[in-house]
Amino acid sequence: MDLTVLIGTCDAYRVLWKNFSICFNKFWPHLTHNVVVGETQEMPLHTSTFFTTLLCGDGVSWAQRMRQGAELAHDHIFFILEDYFLCYQYTKEQLTQYMSDMDKYNIDRLQIGPSDFQMYKEDPLVPYQRLDSTSNYLICMQPSIWRKDFLLQALDPSYSPWEFELKGTKAVQASLPRIYYDSSLPFTSRPGDNLYFNAVRKGFQKSEGWEDFREAHNLEDF
């Protein structure tokens, strides 16, 4: 499958790596090109022979590290961070259709994770909801498939993950990017039952619902 999974990590979050790996191995059976981008320590993640670890060293900004990883990628990139514990298995047919539709409809980013604080506008020719160019979070870290050139455009080398979403959104608004959202996926409002579990919040605080999710998937506390 000509899809790269780009996984952003940092040494400070290494206590999450084992749990991330357990969930990724369980819910991502696809033979994709998987690229883990970190600082100095290697995540123990071995899912296929198409696996690359890129350690960028100390003192390299988050966005610059992600850019280096994206440069190694195919034209379609599924981009997530290490605190996103998968709990839903996208099928090969889904992923293939997503990439085909992105090419057919010239989509820059297709969000296949939950949507929040975003606004939409009608686009009857495309089978997904289009984000309005004035929307918040045109750029966000919800699980998405990105066109490589658009991801590189959005990744200003100075950005942190939070600046990527906030400043990145403002930076691309004028270019009227083609960003869509698949609302047909089984999203819920229950923590830990929403395609993935975002394990930590700002300040490395455990997310609501962690204990239930940990027990359901036999994970380690952190």
C-alpha positions in Angstrom: 0.0 0.0 0.0 1.5 3.4 -1.0 0.7 5.0 2.3 3.2 6.2 4.9 2.3 6.3 8.6 4.2 9.2 10.1 4.4 8.9 13.9 5.8 11.9 15.8 7.5 11.2 19.2 9.7 12.9 21.7 11.9 11.5 24.5 9.8 13.0 27.2 6.9 10.9 26.2 8.7 7.6 26.1 6.6 6.2 28.9 3.8 6.0 26.4 5.6 4.1 23.7 4.9 0.5 24.9 1.1 1.2 25.1 1.2 3.0 21.7 3.0 0.0 20.2 0.5 -2.5 21.6 -2.5 -0.6 20.2 -0.8 0.1 16.9 0.2 -3.5 16.4 -3.4 -4.6 17.2 -5.3 -2.2 15.1 -3.0 -1.4 12.2 -2.3 -4.7 10.3 -1.5 -3.0 7.0 1.8 -3.3 5.2 2.4 0.4 5.1 5.7 2.4 5.2 5.9 3.3 8.9 8.2 6.2 9.9 8.8 7.0 13.6 10.4 10.4 14.1 12.0 11.1 17.5 14.9 12.8 19.2 17.6 10.5 20.7 15.7 7.3 21.9 14.1 4.7 19.7 10.5 3.6 20.1 10.2 -0.2 20.2 7.7 -0.5 17.3 8.1 -3.3 14.8 5.1 -3.9 12.6 6.4 -4.7 9.2 9.5 -4.8 7.1 8.7 -1.3 5.8 9.7 0.4 9.0 12.0 3.3 9.5 13.2 5.1 12.7 14.5 8.6 12.3 16.3 10.1 15.3 17.0 13.8 14.8 18.9 14.5 18.0 18.6 17.1 20.7 17.8 20.7 19.9 15.8 20.1 16.7 12.3 21.6 16.8 9.2 19.4 16.7 8.1 20.7 13.3 11.6 20.3 11.8 11.7 16.7 13.0 8.3 16.1 11.4 9.5 17.7 8.2 12.4 15.3 8.0 10.1 12.4 8.5 7.7 13.6 5.9 10.5 14.0 3.3 10.9 10.2 3.5 7.2 9.5 3.0 5.0 8.5 0.1 2.6 11.1 -1.4 -0.1 10.1 1.1 0.7 10.3 4.8 -1.3 9.1 7.8 0.0 11.4 10.5 -0.4 10.8 14.3 1.5 11.3 17.5 2.6 8.8 20.1 -0.1 9.6 22.6 -2.8 8.6 20.1 -3.7 5.0 21.0 -5.6 3.4 18.2 -8.8 1.4 19.1 -10.4 1.1 15.6 -9.1 -0.8 12.6 -9.4 1.0 9.3 -9.8 -1.5 6.6 -7.5 -1.8 3.6 -10.5 -0.9 1.4 -11.2 2.2 3.4 -7.6 3.5 3.2 -7.4 2.7 -0.5 -10.7 4.5 -1.2 -9.5 7.5 0.9 -6.3 7.8 -1.2 -8.2 7.4 -4.4 -10.7 10.1 -3.5 -7.9 12.5 -2.4 -6.4 12.2 -5.9 -9.8 12.4 -7.6 -11.0 15.4 -5.7 -7.7 17.1 -5.2 -8.0 16.9 -1.4 -5.1 18.4 0.7 -6.1 16.8 4.0 -8.8 14.2 4.8 -9.7 14.0 8.5 -10.6 10.5 9.5 -10.7 11.2 13.2 -13.4 13.1 15.3 -14.3 16.7 14.4 -14.7 19.4 17.0 -14.7 23.2 16.9 -14.8 23.1 13.0 -17.2 24.6 10.5 -18.3 23.1 7.2 -19.7 24.3 3.9 -21.6 22.4 1.2 -19.6 20.6 -1.6 -22.1 18.3 -3.3 -19.5 16.9 -5.7 -17.4 15.4 -2.9 -18.5 12.5 -0.6 -17.1 14.2 2.5 -17.8 17.3 4.5 -15.6 20.2 3.5 -14.1 22.5 6.2 -14.9 26.1 5.6 -11.8 28.2 4.9 -12.6 30.4 8.0 -12.9 27.4 10.3 -10.8 26.8 13.4 -8.5 23.8 13.2 -8.1 23.6 9.4 -4.7 22.3 10.6 -5.1 19.8 13.4 -3.6 16.6 14.8 -6.8 14.6 14.5 -6.0 11.4 12.6 -5.9 12.4 9.0 -4.4 11.5 5.6 -2.4 14.3 4.3 -1.0 15.1 0.8 2.7 15.2 1.4 3.3 18.6 -0.3 0.5 20.2 1.8 1.8 18.7 5.1 5.3 20.1 4.3 3.7 23.5 3.5 1.9 23.5 6.8 4.9 22.5 8.9 6.7 25.8 9.6 10.0 24.6 11.1 9.6 26.7 14.2 6.2 25.2 15.3 5.4 23.2 18.3 2.4 20.8 18.0 0.1 23.4 19.4 1.4 26.1 17.1 1.0 23.8 14.2 -2.7 23.7 14.8 -3.3 27.3 15.8 -0.7 29.3 13.8 -0.8 26.7 11.0 -4.5 27.2 10.5 -4.1 31.0 10.2 -1.2 30.6 7.8 -3.1 28.4 5.3 -6.6 30.1 5.4 -5.8 32.5 2.5 -4.8 29.7 0.2 -8.3 28.1 0.5 -7.0 24.6 1.2 -9.2 21.6 0.3 -9.7 20.0 3.6 -12.5 17.4 4.2 -13.9 15.3 7.0 -15.4 11.8 6.8 -18.4 12.0 9.1 -19.5 8.5 8.3 -17.0 6.9 10.7 -18.4 5.6 14.0 -17.6 8.5 16.2 -19.0 8.6 19.8 -18.8 11.0 22.8 -17.5 8.2 25.1 -13.8 8.5 26.1 -11.8 5.5 24.9 -14.5 4.6 22.3 -13.8 7.0 19.5 -11.4 5.4 16.9 -8.4 6.3 19.2 -7.7 7.4 22.7 -5.8 10.6 23.3 -3.8 9.4 26.4 -2.6 12.7 27.7 -3.6 16.4 27.8 -1.6 19.6 28.2 0.8 19.3 31.1 1.0 15.5 30.6 -2.2 15.0 32.5 -3.9 11.6 32.0 -7.1 11.9 29.9 -10.5 11.2 31.3 -11.4 7.6 30.8 -7.8 6.3 31.0 -8.4 3.7 33.6 -11.3 2.1 31.7 -9.3 2.2 28.4 -6.2 0.8 30.0 -8.2 -2.2 31.5 -10.1 -2.8 28.3 -6.9 -3.1 26.2 -4.6 -4.6 28.9 -2.2 -1.6 28.9 0.3 -0.4 31.5 -0.3 2.6 33.7 2.1 5.5 33.4 
